Amino acid sequence: MARKYSKGAQKYVKRAMKKRKKGTLRSGRSGKKVKSRKQAIAIGLSEARKKGKKVPRKKKRL
């Protein structure tokens, strides 16, 4: 089975997680400090998606 996420995407998530741990990761428009692990992963994947790395699309909410 093929990889869902590319190694390039993994780097962005790793960077976001390190920033979160250091306390410098901030979210979108509000610029609030990110505390949750899930949000840090989401930010990393979002950045990877913008750079054109292999990341599955976001799930649509109903």
PyMOL commands that set and color helices and strands:
alter all, ss='L'
color gray80, all
select helices_A, chain A and resi 7-22+37-50
alter helices_A, ss='H'
color red, helices_A
deselect
rebuild
show_as cartoon
